[in-house]
Amino acid sequence: MDRLLTLEMFVAVAGEGGFAAAARKLGSSPPAVTRGIAALEARLGTGLFHRSTRAVVLTDAGAAFLGEARRILADLAGAERALRGVAAEPRGQLYLTAPVMFGRLHVLPVVSALLAEHRALTARMMLIDRNVRIVEEGIDVALRIGPLADSALKAVRIGAVRQMLVASPAYLARHGAPVAAADLSGHALIAMDGPRAGSEWQFAGRRLRLEARPRLVVNTVDAAMAAAEAGVGIANLLSYQVMDAVDAGRLIALLAAEQPRRCRCTCCSNRRAPRCRRCGCSSRR
């Protein structure tokens, strides 16, 4: 019989004061426990219990051996817990990539908390506004914004953003605000290099080809926002990128007609405001 099992039986019989009670504790049968104790005694060459019809009592040898048996079982349980902990504890390097601004605003805080919780873990972040080759670069996690290409990689949706056209109050005071997507051809436009570059901007589920050439092309979100706030023109950005500037009034959201007619943002409760600065919708119901 297994040596560890017989030790567990011995400790259970000593603790419960009988074979039947020990069998119930171990989920076994009294005959199996009796055989296990007999095998242990034969292996040790000494009796461990005085048996009678009324009680089972440890012999002197059994009492001396009980402490050692408990220590052996406790050491084994501790070693198993330690091994499970090592297997469960994240360790090594986590390599991930995300767009620059989204990574700085939303991914970096999560990674910082992860590193604080798991001391054996390190992280490497590639913040870049272009799609990199995940497998070839050895990247573990990549955050993408927009439609995904067909791939065997596993993807999980974690949220949603939307396109927002914005301009500064000063620009709109000089040039007026477009009331339809077609009006953009008469405005100065700020475009970006990278995944969202090109002359096609999407509105209400359709794509519109812009005939006018952009007045300015930049390669970072920060530059596009700075140019828009400086009054250079109208920028096509994402909601998470511009929401703080819109809330602060530095930028105004445009083309409300291309968005849902009603919005649920709290600033629309101000009926005196002609237009909601957060999403560009009319506050008039």
TORTI-234579 format. One record per residue (C-alpha): chain; x, y, z; residue in three letters; residue number from 1. Coordinates in nm, 4 decimals, padded with zeros to 6 digits. Each point is the difference from the previous one (the first is absolute). Example, Ala and Ser with C-alpha at 12.3 -4.5 7.8 and 13.67 -1.06 7.14 Angstrom:
<nodes>
+--------+----------+----------+----------+--------+-----+
! chaine !        u !        v !        w ! residu ! num !
+--------+----------+----------+----------+--------+-----+
!      A !  01.2300 ! -00.4500 !  00.7800 !    ALA !   1 !
!      A !  00.1370 !  00.3440 ! -00.0660 !    SER !   2 !
+--------+----------+----------+----------+--------+-----+
</nodes>
This chain:
<nodes>
+--------+----------+----------+----------+--------+-----+
! chaine !        u !        v !        w ! residu ! num !
+--------+----------+----------+----------+--------+-----+
!      A !  00.0000 !  00.0000 !  00.0000 !    MET !   1 !
!      A !  00.1144 !  00.3563 ! -00.0715 !    ASP !   2 !
!      A !  00.2237 !  00.1291 !  00.2797 !    ARG !   3 !
!      A ! -00.1506 !  00.3482 !  00.0087 !    LEU !   4 !
!      A ! -00.3489 ! -00.1431 !  00.0105 !    LEU !   5 !
!      A !  00.0891 ! -00.2196 !  00.2975 !    THR !   6 !
!      A !  00.1467 !  00.3061 !  00.1766 !    LEU !   7 !
!      A ! -00.3243 !  00.1888 ! -00.0595 !    GLU !   8 !
!      A ! -00.1934 ! -00.2969 !  00.1395 !    MET !   9 !
!      A !  00.2243 ! -00.0150 !  00.3067 !    PHE !  10 !
!      A ! -00.0427 !  00.3709 !  00.0760 !    VAL !  11 !
!      A ! -00.3770 ! -00.0248 ! -00.0564 !    ALA !  12 !
!      A ! -00.0410 ! -00.3000 !  00.2321 !    VAL !  13 !
!      A !  00.2065 !  00.1737 !  00.2692 !    ALA !  14 !
!      A ! -00.1984 !  00.3197 ! -00.0361 !    GLY !  15 !
!      A ! -00.3456 ! -00.1606 ! -00.0181 !    GLU !  16 !
!      A !  00.0653 ! -00.2721 !  00.2586 !    GLY !  17 !
!      A ! -00.1266 ! -00.2877 ! -00.2123 !    GLY !  18 !
!      A !  00.0113 ! -00.1713 ! -00.3377 !    PHE !  19 !
!      A ! -00.3632 !  00.0617 ! -00.0967 !    ALA !  20 !
!      A !  00.0204 !  00.3736 !  00.0742 !    ALA !  21 !
!      A !  00.3303 !  00.0264 ! -00.1894 !    ALA !  22 !
!      A ! -00.1559 ! -00.1801 ! -00.2978 !    ALA !  23 !
!      A ! -00.2886 !  00.2491 ! -00.0070 !    ARG !  24 !
!      A !  00.2412 !  00.2937 !  00.0096 !    LYS !  25 !
!      A !  00.2094 ! -00.1418 ! -00.2842 !    LEU !  26 !
!      A ! -00.2963 ! -00.1133 ! -00.2079 !    GLY !  27 !
!      A !  00.1169 ! -00.3586 !  00.0230 !    SER !  28 !
!      A ! -00.1210 ! -00.3196 !  00.1691 !    SER !  29 !
!      A !  00.0962 ! -00.1381 !  00.3449 !    PRO !  30 !
!      A !  00.1512 ! -00.3180 ! -00.1471 !    PRO !  31 !
!      A !  00.2173 !  00.2074 ! -00.2355 !    ALA !  32 !
!      A !  00.1249 !  00.2136 !  00.2885 !    VAL !  33 !
!      A !  00.0661 ! -00.3115 !  00.2084 !    THR !  34 !
!      A !  00.2073 ! -00.1498 ! -00.2813 !    ARG !  35 !
!      A !  00.1889 !  00.3269 ! -00.0442 !    GLY !  36 !
!      A !  00.0964 !  00.0215 !  00.3690 !    ILE !  37 !
!      A !  00.1038 ! -00.3657 ! -00.0032 !    ALA !  38 !
!      A !  00.2218 !  00.0610 ! -00.3041 !    ALA !  39 !
!      A !  00.1598 !  00.3034 !  00.1669 !    LEU !  40 !
!      A !  00.0683 ! -00.1937 !  00.3209 !    GLU !  41 !
!      A !  00.1512 ! -00.2866 ! -00.1975 !    ALA !  42 !
!      A !  00.2256 !  00.2398 ! -00.1891 !    ARG !  43 !
!      A !  00.1140 !  00.1740 !  00.3204 !    LEU !  44 !
!      A !  00.0318 ! -00.3257 !  00.1919 !    GLY !  45 !
!      A ! -00.1946 !  00.1259 !  00.3028 !    THR !  46 !
!      A ! -00.3576 !  00.0428 !  00.1192 !    GLY !  47 !
!      A ! -00.1456 !  00.3479 ! -00.0130 !    LEU !  48 !
!      A ! -00.3323 ! -00.0550 !  00.1800 !    PHE !  49 !
!      A ! -00.1376 ! -00.1994 !  00.2918 !    HIS !  50 !
!      A ! -00.3320 ! -00.1367 ! -00.1300 !    ARG !  51 !
!      A ! -00.2975 ! -00.0985 !  00.2139 !    SER !  52 !
!      A ! -00.3721 ! -00.0262 ! -00.0523 !    THR !  53 !
!      A ! -00.0434 !  00.3363 !  00.1722 !    ARG !  54 !
!      A !  00.2873 !  00.2173 ! -00.1255 !    ALA !  55 !
!      A !  00.3067 !  00.0330 ! -00.2196 !    VAL !  56 !
!      A !  00.2928 !  00.1515 !  00.1914 !    VAL !  57 !
!      A !  00.3467 !  00.0922 ! -00.1218 !    LEU !  58 !
!      A !  00.2951 ! -00.2052 !  00.1200 !    THR !  59 !
!      A !  00.3113 !  00.1794 !  00.1178 !    ASP !  60 !
!      A !  00.1529 ! -00.0579 ! -00.3440 !    ALA !  61 !
!      A ! -00.3175 !  00.1240 ! -00.1646 !    GLY !  62 !
!      A ! -00.0051 !  00.3171 !  00.2108 !    ALA !  63 !
!      A !  00.3648 !  00.0688 ! -00.0878 !    ALA !  64 !
!      A ! -00.0661 ! -00.0599 ! -00.3691 !    PHE !  65 !
!      A ! -00.3155 !  00.2132 ! -00.0169 !    LEU !  66 !
!      A !  00.1864 !  00.3309 !  00.0073 !    GLY !  67 !
!      A !  00.2331 ! -00.1084 ! -00.2792 !    GLU !  68 !
!      A ! -00.2904 ! -00.1253 ! -00.2098 !    ALA !  69 !
!      A ! -00.1856 !  00.3287 !  00.0359 !    ARG !  70 !
!      A !  00.3141 !  00.1970 ! -00.0899 !    ARG !  71 !
!      A !  00.0569 ! -00.2102 ! -00.3141 !    ILE !  72 !
!      A ! -00.3589 !  00.0510 ! -00.1177 !    LEU !  73 !
!      A !  00.0141 !  00.3731 !  00.0801 !    ALA !  74 !
!      A !  00.3279 !  00.0400 ! -00.1926 !    ASP !  75 !
!      A ! -00.1483 ! -00.1795 ! -00.2993 !    LEU !  76 !
!      A ! -00.3131 !  00.2166 !  00.0047 !    ALA !  77 !
!      A !  00.2148 !  00.3135 !  00.0242 !    GLY !  78 !
!      A !  00.2164 ! -00.1090 ! -00.2908 !    ALA !  79 !
!      A ! -00.3104 ! -00.0647 ! -00.2110 !    GLU !  80 !
!      A ! -00.1450 !  00.3420 !  00.0857 !    ARG !  81 !
!      A !  00.3293 !  00.1680 ! -00.0881 !    ALA !  82 !
!      A !  00.0155 ! -00.1813 ! -00.3327 !    LEU !  83 !
!      A ! -00.3558 !  00.0963 ! -00.0867 !    ARG !  84 !
!      A !  00.0800 !  00.3593 !  00.0933 !    GLY !  85 !
!      A !  00.3041 !  00.0089 ! -00.2290 !    VAL !  86 !
!      A ! -00.2030 ! -00.1424 ! -00.2856 !    ALA !  87 !
!      A ! -00.2821 !  00.2516 !  00.0539 !    ALA !  88 !
!      A !  00.2166 !  00.3081 !  00.0562 !    GLU !  89 !
!      A !  00.0597 !  00.1923 ! -00.3259 !    PRO !  90 !
!      A !  00.3698 !  00.0339 ! -00.0733 !    ARG !  91 !
!      A !  00.2231 !  00.0885 ! -00.2924 !    GLY !  92 !
!      A ! -00.0534 !  00.2841 ! -00.2472 !    GLN !  93 !
!      A ! -00.3348 !  00.1123 ! -00.1415 !    LEU !  94 !
!      A !  00.0477 !  00.1696 ! -00.3387 !    TYR !  95 !
!      A ! -00.2915 !  00.2093 ! -00.1226 !    LEU !  96 !
!      A ! -00.0755 !  00.2723 ! -00.2515 !    THR !  97 !
!      A ! -00.2678 !  00.2688 ! -00.0251 !    ALA !  98 !
!      A ! -00.0611 !  00.3368 ! -00.1681 !    PRO !  99 !
!      A !  00.2067 !  00.2761 !  00.1589 !    VAL ! 100 !
!      A ! -00.2707 !  00.2085 !  00.1678 !    MET ! 101 !
!      A ! -00.2301 ! -00.2889 !  00.0906 !    PHE ! 102 !
!      A !  00.2954 ! -00.1896 !  00.1417 !    GLY ! 103 !
!      A !  00.1117 !  00.2951 !  00.2087 !    ARG ! 104 !
!      A ! -00.3480 !  00.0832 !  00.1300 !    LEU ! 105 !
!      A ! -00.1556 ! -00.3430 !  00.0492 !    HIS ! 106 !
!      A !  00.2487 ! -00.2867 ! -00.0431 !    VAL ! 107 !
!      A !  00.2915 !  00.1330 !  00.2053 !    LEU ! 108 !
!      A ! -00.2065 !  00.0336 !  00.3224 !    PRO ! 109 !
!      A ! -00.1144 ! -00.3621 ! -00.0351 !    VAL ! 110 !
!      A !  00.3550 ! -00.1219 ! -00.0606 !    VAL ! 111 !
!      A !  00.1267 !  00.2019 !  00.2967 !    SER ! 112 !
!      A ! -00.2579 ! -00.1623 !  00.2294 !    ALA ! 113 !
!      A !  00.0882 ! -00.3431 ! -00.1381 !    LEU ! 114 !
!      A !  00.3686 !  00.0507 !  00.0705 !    LEU ! 115 !
!      A ! -00.0737 !  00.1195 !  00.3528 !    ALA ! 116 !
!      A ! -00.2034 ! -00.3124 !  00.0697 !    GLU ! 117 !
!      A !  00.2367 ! -00.2540 ! -00.1559 !    HIS ! 118 !
!      A !  00.3618 !  00.0636 !  00.0973 !    ARG ! 119 !
!      A !  00.1412 ! -00.2769 ! -00.2231 !    ALA ! 120 !
!      A ! -00.1514 !  00.1600 ! -00.3134 !    LEU ! 121 !
!      A !  00.1638 !  00.2535 ! -00.2305 !    THR ! 122 !
!      A ! -00.1559 !  00.1817 ! -00.2943 !    ALA ! 123 !
!      A !  00.1075 !  00.1524 ! -00.3285 !    ARG ! 124 !
!      A ! -00.2349 !  00.2410 ! -00.1780 !    MET ! 125 !
!      A !  00.0187 !  00.1087 ! -00.3626 !    MET ! 126 !
!      A ! -00.2215 !  00.3071 ! -00.0363 !    LEU ! 127 !
!      A ! -00.0264 !  00.0772 ! -00.3695 !    ILE ! 128 !
!      A ! -00.2725 !  00.1301 ! -00.2300 !    ASP ! 129 !
!      A !  00.0340 ! -00.2739 ! -00.2584 !    ARG ! 130 !
!      A ! -00.0741 ! -00.3695 ! -00.0068 !    ASN ! 131 !
!      A !  00.3048 ! -00.2165 !  00.0594 !    VAL ! 132 !
!      A !  00.0379 ! -00.3692 ! -00.0816 !    ARG ! 133 !
!      A ! -00.1006 ! -00.1695 !  00.3218 !    ILE ! 134 !
!      A !  00.1459 ! -00.3473 ! -00.0547 !    VAL ! 135 !
!      A !  00.3175 !  00.1107 ! -00.1760 !    GLU ! 136 !
!      A !  00.0726 !  00.2617 !  00.2692 !    GLU ! 137 !
!      A ! -00.0605 ! -00.2479 !  00.2828 !    GLY ! 138 !
!      A ! -00.2811 !  00.2103 !  00.1499 !    ILE ! 139 !
!      A ! -00.2264 ! -00.1629 !  00.2585 !    ASP ! 140 !
!      A ! -00.2901 !  00.2484 ! -00.0042 !    VAL ! 141 !
!      A ! -00.0931 !  00.2608 ! -00.2602 !    ALA ! 142 !
!      A ! -00.2760 !  00.2566 !  00.0411 !    LEU ! 143 !
!      A ! -00.1653 !  00.0968 ! -00.3284 !    ARG ! 144 !
!      A ! -00.2582 !  00.2684 ! -00.0737 !    ILE ! 145 !
!      A ! -00.2197 ! -00.0655 ! -00.3023 !    GLY ! 146 !
!      A ! -00.0880 ! -00.2994 ! -00.2203 !    PRO ! 147 !
!      A !  00.2370 ! -00.2950 !  00.0284 !    LEU ! 148 !
!      A !  00.1480 ! -00.1900 ! -00.2902 !    ALA ! 149 !
!      A ! -00.0686 ! -00.3731 ! -00.0228 !    ASP ! 150 !
!      A !  00.2370 ! -00.1791 !  00.2339 !    SER ! 151 !
!      A !  00.0411 ! -00.3186 !  00.2004 !    ALA ! 152 !
!      A !  00.0830 !  00.2124 !  00.3046 !    LEU ! 153 !
!      A ! -00.2539 !  00.0250 !  00.2810 !    LYS ! 154 !
!      A ! -00.1757 !  00.3366 !  00.0277 !    ALA ! 155 !
!      A ! -00.2161 !  00.1353 !  00.2837 !    VAL ! 156 !
!      A ! -00.2027 !  00.3199 ! -00.0270 !    ARG ! 157 !
!      A !  00.0581 !  00.2208 !  00.3040 !    ILE ! 158 !
!      A ! -00.1794 !  00.3216 ! -00.0953 !    GLY ! 159 !
!      A ! -00.1095 !  00.2368 ! -00.2733 !    ALA ! 160 !
!      A !  00.1055 !  00.3395 ! -00.1326 !    VAL ! 161 !
!      A ! -00.1353 !  00.2156 ! -00.2797 !    ARG ! 162 !
!      A !  00.1250 !  00.2517 ! -00.2527 !    GLN ! 163 !
!      A ! -00.0365 !  00.3653 !  00.0932 !    MET ! 164 !
!      A !  00.0609 !  00.3020 ! -00.2207 !    LEU ! 165 !
!      A !  00.1153 !  00.2964 !  00.2044 !    VAL ! 166 !
!      A !  00.1153 !  00.3566 ! -00.0457 !    ALA ! 167 !
!      A !  00.0861 !  00.2884 !  00.2265 !    SER ! 168 !
!      A ! -00.2514 !  00.2751 !  00.0839 !    PRO ! 169 !
!      A !  00.2342 !  00.2486 ! -00.1684 !    ALA ! 170 !
!      A !  00.0048 ! -00.1953 ! -00.3279 !    TYR ! 171 !
!      A ! -00.3790 ! -00.0340 ! -00.0012 !    LEU ! 172 !
!      A ! -00.0393 !  00.3716 !  00.0712 !    ALA ! 173 !
!      A !  00.2069 !  00.0783 ! -00.3108 !    ARG ! 174 !
!      A ! -00.1284 ! -00.2674 ! -00.2394 !    HIS ! 175 !
!      A ! -00.3325 ! -00.1202 !  00.1394 !    GLY ! 176 !
!      A ! -00.0934 ! -00.3567 !  00.0841 !    ALA ! 177 !
!      A ! -00.0807 ! -00.2607 ! -00.2662 !    PRO ! 178 !
!      A ! -00.3619 ! -00.1165 !  00.0135 !    VAL ! 179 !
!      A !  00.0497 ! -00.3091 ! -00.2168 !    ALA ! 180 !
!      A !  00.2904 ! -00.2276 ! -00.0846 !    ALA ! 181 !
!      A !  00.0112 !  00.1381 ! -00.3556 !    ALA ! 182 !
!      A !  00.0849 !  00.3444 !  00.1411 !    ASP ! 183 !
!      A !  00.3399 ! -00.1254 !  00.1139 !    LEU ! 184 !
!      A !  00.1411 !  00.0533 ! -00.3491 !    SER ! 185 !
!      A ! -00.0152 !  00.3732 !  00.0656 !    GLY ! 186 !
!      A !  00.1908 ! -00.0168 !  00.3278 !    HIS ! 187 !
!      A !  00.3611 ! -00.0343 !  00.1042 !    ALA ! 188 !
!      A !  00.0511 ! -00.3601 !  00.1086 !    LEU ! 189 !
!      A !  00.2578 ! -00.1546 !  00.2293 !    ILE ! 190 !
!      A !  00.0889 ! -00.3571 ! -00.0932 !    ALA ! 191 !
!      A !  00.2287 ! -00.2621 !  00.1497 !    MET ! 192 !
!      A !  00.2455 ! -00.2543 ! -00.1264 !    ASP ! 193 !
!      A ! -00.0407 ! -00.3546 !  00.1272 !    GLY ! 194 !
!      A ! -00.2906 ! -00.2477 !  00.0167 !    PRO ! 195 !
!      A ! -00.2680 !  00.2708 ! -00.0268 !    ARG ! 196 !
!      A !  00.1716 !  00.1918 ! -00.2807 !    ALA ! 197 !
!      A ! -00.1625 !  00.0517 ! -00.3361 !    GLY ! 198 !
!      A ! -00.2604 !  00.2089 ! -00.1731 !    SER ! 199 !
!      A ! -00.3007 ! -00.2065 !  00.1167 !    GLU ! 200 !
!      A ! -00.1719 !  00.0968 !  00.3221 !    TRP ! 201 !
!      A ! -00.2970 ! -00.2001 !  00.1280 !    GLN ! 202 !
!      A ! -00.3376 !  00.1523 !  00.0893 !    PHE ! 203 !
!      A ! -00.3050 ! -00.1822 !  00.1358 !    ALA ! 204 !
!      A !  00.1050 ! -00.3346 ! -00.1411 !    GLY ! 205 !
!      A !  00.1107 !  00.1288 ! -00.3405 !    ARG ! 206 !
!      A !  00.3285 !  00.1240 ! -00.1343 !    ARG ! 207 !
!      A !  00.0455 !  00.3403 ! -00.1570 !    LEU ! 208 !
!      A !  00.2899 !  00.0730 ! -00.2313 !    ARG ! 209 !
!      A !  00.1370 !  00.3463 !  00.0669 !    LEU ! 210 !
!      A !  00.0970 !  00.1796 ! -00.3194 !    GLU ! 211 !
!      A !  00.1837 !  00.2810 !  00.1745 !    ALA ! 212 !
!      A !  00.3607 ! -00.0683 !  00.0927 !    ARG ! 213 !
!      A !  00.0758 !  00.0312 !  00.3730 !    PRO ! 214 !
!      A !  00.1472 !  00.3322 !  00.0985 !    ARG ! 215 !
!      A !  00.2265 ! -00.1769 !  00.2483 !    LEU ! 216 !
!      A !  00.1165 ! -00.3611 !  00.0392 !    VAL ! 217 !
!      A !  00.1646 ! -00.1093 !  00.3271 !    VAL ! 218 !
!      A !  00.1158 ! -00.3337 !  00.1336 !    ASN ! 219 !
!      A ! -00.1147 !  00.0135 !  00.3652 !    THR ! 220 !
!      A ! -00.3290 !  00.0522 !  00.1810 !    VAL ! 221 !
!      A !  00.1524 !  00.2650 !  00.2251 !    ASP ! 222 !
!      A !  00.1060 !  00.2024 ! -00.3038 !    ALA ! 223 !
!      A ! -00.3437 ! -00.0264 ! -00.1608 !    ALA ! 224 !
!      A ! -00.1689 !  00.1135 !  00.3216 !    MET ! 225 !
!      A !  00.2441 !  00.2864 !  00.0470 !    ALA ! 226 !
!      A ! -00.0595 !  00.1146 ! -00.3567 !    ALA ! 227 !
!      A ! -00.3759 ! -00.0183 !  00.0442 !    ALA ! 228 !
!      A !  00.0137 !  00.1944 !  00.3260 !    GLU ! 229 !
!      A !  00.2219 !  00.2593 ! -00.1716 !    ALA ! 230 !
!      A ! -00.2718 !  00.0594 ! -00.2604 !    GLY ! 231 !
!      A !  00.1750 ! -00.1580 ! -00.2999 !    VAL ! 232 !
!      A ! -00.3069 ! -00.1967 ! -00.1048 !    GLY ! 233 !
!      A ! -00.2328 ! -00.2947 !  00.0619 !    ILE ! 234 !
!      A !  00.1523 ! -00.3212 !  00.1320 !    ALA ! 235 !
!      A ! -00.1372 ! -00.3535 ! -00.0239 !    ASN ! 236 !
!      A !  00.0859 ! -00.1734 !  00.3283 !    LEU ! 237 !
!      A ! -00.1428 ! -00.2588 !  00.2385 !    LEU ! 238 !
!      A ! -00.2258 !  00.0695 !  00.2955 !    SER ! 239 !
!      A !  00.2453 ! -00.1056 !  00.2703 !    TYR ! 240 !
!      A !  00.2650 !  00.2274 ! -00.1520 !    GLN ! 241 !
!      A ! -00.1984 !  00.3224 ! -00.0029 !    VAL ! 242 !
!      A ! -00.2608 ! -00.0325 !  00.2755 !    MET ! 243 !
!      A !  00.1985 !  00.1922 !  00.2611 !    ASP ! 244 !
!      A !  00.0610 !  00.2859 ! -00.2442 !    ALA ! 245 !
!      A ! -00.3681 !  00.0010 ! -00.0965 !    VAL ! 246 !
!      A ! -00.1089 !  00.0017 !  00.3632 !    ASP ! 247 !
!      A !  00.2372 !  00.2906 !  00.0674 !    ALA ! 248 !
!      A ! -00.1339 !  00.1967 ! -00.2975 !    GLY ! 249 !
!      A !  00.3307 !  00.0088 ! -00.1860 !    ARG ! 250 !
!      A ! -00.1570 ! -00.2017 ! -00.2834 !    LEU ! 251 !
!      A ! -00.3565 ! -00.0240 ! -00.1310 !    ILE ! 252 !
!      A ! -00.1515 ! -00.3225 ! -00.1357 !    ALA ! 253 !
!      A ! -00.1438 !  00.0403 ! -00.3512 !    LEU ! 254 !
!      A ! -00.2593 ! -00.1547 ! -00.2333 !    LEU ! 255 !
!      A ! -00.2656 ! -00.0944 !  00.2523 !    ALA ! 256 !
!      A ! -00.2328 ! -00.0953 ! -00.2867 !    ALA ! 257 !
!      A !  00.2306 ! -00.2901 ! -00.0840 !    GLU ! 258 !
!      A ! -00.0385 ! -00.1347 !  00.3561 !    GLN ! 259 !
!      A ! -00.3075 ! -00.1270 !  00.1932 !    PRO ! 260 !
!      A ! -00.2605 !  00.2754 !  00.0396 !    ARG ! 261 !
!      A ! -00.0105 ! -00.0311 !  00.3770 !    ARG ! 262 !
!      A !  00.2893 ! -00.0412 !  00.2340 !    CYS ! 263 !
!      A ! -00.0063 ! -00.0912 !  00.3669 !    ARG ! 264 !
!      A !  00.2846 !  00.2175 !  00.1258 !    CYS ! 265 !
!      A ! -00.0816 !  00.2158 !  00.2996 !    THR ! 266 !
!      A !  00.0856 !  00.3283 ! -00.1705 !    CYS ! 267 !
!      A ! -00.3072 ! -00.0386 ! -00.2259 !    CYS ! 268 !
!      A ! -00.2148 !  00.0729 !  00.3046 !    SER ! 269 !
!      A !  00.1015 !  00.3640 ! -00.0408 !    ASN ! 270 !
!      A ! -00.2745 !  00.1117 ! -00.2368 !    ARG ! 271 !
!      A !  00.1462 !  00.3487 ! -00.0274 !    ARG ! 272 !
!      A !  00.3108 ! -00.1394 ! -00.1737 !    ALA ! 273 !
!      A ! -00.0560 ! -00.0103 ! -00.3790 !    PRO ! 274 !
!      A !  00.2299 ! -00.2964 ! -00.0438 !    ARG ! 275 !
!      A !  00.1593 ! -00.2617 !  00.2229 !    CYS ! 276 !
!      A !  00.3767 !  00.0528 !  00.0035 !    ARG ! 277 !
!      A !  00.0675 ! -00.3621 !  00.0953 !    ARG ! 278 !
!      A ! -00.1589 ! -00.1739 ! -00.3003 !    CYS ! 279 !
!      A ! -00.1209 !  00.2846 ! -00.2203 !    GLY ! 280 !
!      A ! -00.3705 ! -00.0869 !  00.0213 !    CYS ! 281 !
!      A ! -00.2703 !  00.2646 !  00.0231 !    SER ! 282 !
!      A ! -00.1275 !  00.0503 !  00.3532 !    SER ! 283 !
!      A ! -00.3476 !  00.0849 ! -00.1327 !    ARG ! 284 !
!      A ! -00.2308 ! -00.3023 !  00.0348 !    ARG ! 285 !
+--------+----------+----------+----------+--------+-----+
</nodes>
